[in-house]
Amino acid sequence: MSTRGPLYEHVDDVERLDYYRPGGYHPIQIGDVFQNRYRIVHKLGYGSYSTIWLARDNQMVKYVAIKVGTADHGPKELEILSRISASTARHGGFGSNLISPVLDRYYVEGPNGTHSCLVTTPAKCSLADVTEAADHSPFNLSVARSISAQLAMAVAHIHELGYVHGDLHMGNILLQLPNIDHLSTQQLYDEFGSPVPELVARADKEPLTSPSIPSHVYPPIWLGKPGDEMLLPEAKILLADFGTAFCPSQESVYESYTPLQIRPPEARFEPTKPLSYPSDIWSLGCMIWAILGVRPFLDNWLFGPDDATMDQVDALGPMPDEWWQTWEEKGSKWFVGNGKPKEGRHVWTFDQRFEDAIQAPRRRKGAEVIGEEERMALFEMIRGMLIFRPGDRLSASRVLRTEWMRKWAVSEAEETWGQAASPHGSPDKR
């Protein structure tokens, strides 16, 4: 998105103010009413392509979340999530609990263009939010297992419906919000805090004259708690943000939008082959590792794609020979051959990563650590997901049938929901 235009004084914990321009965000204020029924009562969050608002549906007398896209982002997420929501309603199953239903959809015209609006159930916050609030202390182990199983179920569910999510990361996994419909707006403010309007001011001290930007912006409401304080019944998740989702049978996608740490390697080394379901599996494996610990599988300090590739080879061993041939010139900085580190260079092994990211943080907090039998089962599953060749990775349904999922994780998800969750799903040939 182009950011030419006035500069604004910085405001903490809000969306980029220079994105309020033609093609960008729609200016919204607390108290605004959409469709003659949705009254905006607070901000839930924001991203590069949307702002998300908590609204009171005066027709249904309930709270909803409204995701208002930037004008230049288009309606793709709205269309895909509507199709997934409709298919989910027909198919049912445990995975359907983990995808937010589309309650309504509409468009709004404003000074910055036409914006798609998606109405869903509100959520507490993201996993990224609760881990940050916990100062990156780990989840309780039962909670981490439950979230991991639920995420795998959600991915298996959308794969079964024929879609790839395309952007799995901590910011796109939300925690479900218990029913708050009984609270009046004032009671909501009394319990969670009122909106705090922050004045928008131009850096050059000139007055705001453009209708493209609101007079005030709002930091998001905090409905969550630190992740290390979360109890098992509070660990219900929603997989969100389908803005980069796609149906491989109908659309060829070659670019991955996931963060570099969890981006599937085929996006770099097989750029002429379209991405498909295995790209989600790579990211899912990295995510489960991060949920069980305090950081992703790969190094936190990646400065570019070459650093990511180096770290992948250090952890997983040789890449496919044809990939190495295209990368050998750059890879010779770290390796003397495919998967052979230069002498004297410290390599962070699989076991060391497990100790550093998962076990040691748990010991420091006096929390439960993973036992040897579980560790072996976990390693077998993760290694089956983090295979360089995408066609050799486990499918999502096979992930759910691994020993670690069956013996340690799915039962925790069942306890979270108070109902049985089938780990098998439908036959999956992907």
Disulfide bonds with the S-S distance in Angstrom:
none
